[in-house]
């Protein structure tokens, strides 16, 4: 069972601040990330029937990040809950690592929209369109499509390792 008190913590480091506030009465978790002059927040609404019903993920403060980037992050968080059987804590830690990488300038994978997949950065770059991909995402793309073309530009995939 999910215990809201497990997430009730604040963690600050030199560059980025990450805080988690838990409201057990309304079953909400709000995570806040501060980097430079930007403050970002995400709200997780945990249903009473969790884990039988999915956690709802929504953005709170998005200043400084494009709407498209927020949609990718929300999609990756939702996919993590649905496909990977992850806990709320796992998702929040992944979100923090992705934000750290985002503010360090790392590009997300163009298939899964995640900066990190199983702890790895996207390491393959299409030599035609210069988009980056995780090895596992490209392998899955190639096997399901039956083609060895770039998922975005559709040219034959020739990689340059990042």
TABEL-V832772 format. One record per run of one state. SS is the DSSP state (H for helix, E for strand, C for the rest). FROM is the first residue (numbers start at 1). TO is the last residue. Records with the same first field share a line. If there is no record, write none. Layout:
SS = FROM-TO, FROM-TO
This chain:
C = 1-3, 8-9, 13-15, 24-27, 36-37, 46-55, 62-66, 84-87, 105-115, 118-119, 122-123, 127-131, 134-134, 146-148, 150-155, 157-158, 162-162
H = 4-7, 67-83, 88-104, 135-145
E = 10-12, 16-23, 28-35, 38-45, 56-61, 116-117, 120-121, 124-126, 132-133, 149-149, 156-156, 159-161
